[in-house]
Amino acid sequence: MSISTRRVRAIFRKELREYRRNRSLTVGMAIIPAIFCVQPLVNVFALGSSASGTLSHEHVLLYMLAIPALVPSFVAAYSVVGERQQGTLEPVLTTPIRREELLLGKALAALLPSVAVAYVVYGLFLACVELLALPAVASALIRPPDLLAQLFFTPLLAGWSIWVAILISTRSNDVRVAQQLASLASLPTIALTTLIALNAIPPSLMTALVAAAALLLLNRLGWRLASATFDRERLIAGTR
Amino acid sequence: MATGLRSGSLTMRGDRFVSPERLTAPDGQVRAPALAVRGLTKRFGDRVAFEDVSFEIGYGEVFGFLGPNGAGKTTTVRTLGTLIAPSSGSATVAGIPLTPENGVEIRRKIAIMPESPGLYLRLSVTENLACFADLYETPDPKDRIDRALRAVNLADRARDACGALSKGLRQRVALARALLSDPEVLFLDEPTSGLDPVAARDVHELIIALRESGVTIFLTTHRLEEAERLCDRVAILNTTLRRIGRPDELRDQLFARTLTIRTLAPISSPDRVFAGLDAVDGWHPGGPATYILAVSEPAAAAPAVTRALVAAGADVLSIAESHHTLEDVYLELIDSDEEASRR
């Protein structure tokens, strides 16, 4: 099966335009990570220099990987069921587009703003820590391996979260239900990143490589699975 | 081409009539029909959407698909448009067998305008069309979009957000979208639904222009005068196909041809006047001084009836052939279905 990049790009561009002009959706995307950062920042500012010793043995900032796991589920869960409710899905499905192309375009469109939001929030968080926390605490918290982990795992985790949300969206009949289920579905990923951040699962290069390979595989699998569950007949006629 | 079907001879293909020129390619080769449907059935669980539907449509034909709400018209369109899989039966669409593997290839050659325009309301008219031009992978999309917008008289609203357009204008954008891919077969599902008479007339003119350019049009509509005006043939569906043919054929099949006669005063013994005429098959009163005569050839019967009336001393006010519309045909069929379902 060949994938048409032009059709994927058409969906990608259309989705991005819609995101840009849908204020409630963009505000929703930005609010979640902002709320997510407040509590850790308050905690960091309250830490004294003595905490730097403990912090240097932990990877607290990996906790921020929960943002790419959580943010895209909101928009990706909307992608199929939202179009269905608006009545815009049927005209798209009457074109020669394959379901794989449609879903890939939607996934990429959800990935781009999600990754951007995750990086920006992470950057702001680091800036606040660097500027406002005690220097010893800041240097214990901000370490190159954690930065690299954030850089590489953000798109991988966001991708996985998107495919789960799209999968839910293809089977759901209501936007709100889809968004709630997708948020719930991202909880195991958030739990995992939290366990790593708290050293319950010790992070290492090997753990990172295995996790990255697993996420790559899961992303590929997610695309296949979401495409397989995308049932034109059920989505158009509301049956099955 | 269109007038050829109305006035020219028809050829038999299977058990359906298709005009011969529509089955012939420019090089003289006999071509497959634009749509050929054989015993097509769709069930959703126990519910039958449509059953055992068969017909053929030639290239360049405008085919009306009529029926009450829930008759299965939209489901038929969706099935032929590869959105829904049939439960049984077979079809070829634009010469391609209707199978799941051929979905992409079929959708390349057709376009469907659903009843609801389904536009992205936050996007401009051009952005909506550009998205679909890319989905159809049309060459030179900008030029194609310009042509489609000009065809529906929307060039001056190209930059407007679709959400700011009236229902009629949105319908026109949806029509422009359906024209982007230069489809061989165009499915129009209630294209004038909710439009004012002027907007509906514009859509009619566009359909006529498309027919003249050789596009096959499958039109579902509730507007029977629209179907009568635009369609070469119509089919009346009520889960099963009730009738198919040219509107005038259907009228002839269902209604006897009649002459309506009005006289100044009631005739004293109409039985004596009408019974002796060979051209008259029967008669019944249509009012105090009005008589409905069943005739096989109105043109031959009218002079004979006039002479007989004058000879009988009647003052004839008018003699006219009764005209049945497609609406009469439709109501006759659908009412008889409802009566049958009540029995």
Interface residues (C-beta under 8 A of the other chain):
Chain A: S4 R6 R7 R9 A10 I11 R13 K14 R17 E18 R21 N22 Q86 G87 T88 L89 E90 P91 V92 L93 T94 T95 P96 I97 R98 R232 E233 I236 A237 T239
Chain B: F44 G45 T75 R78 G81 L83 I84 A85 V104 E105 R107 R108 I110 A111 I112 P114 S116 P117 G118 L119 Y120 L121 R122 L123 E127 A130 C131 F132 D134 L135 Y136 E137 A174 R177 S181
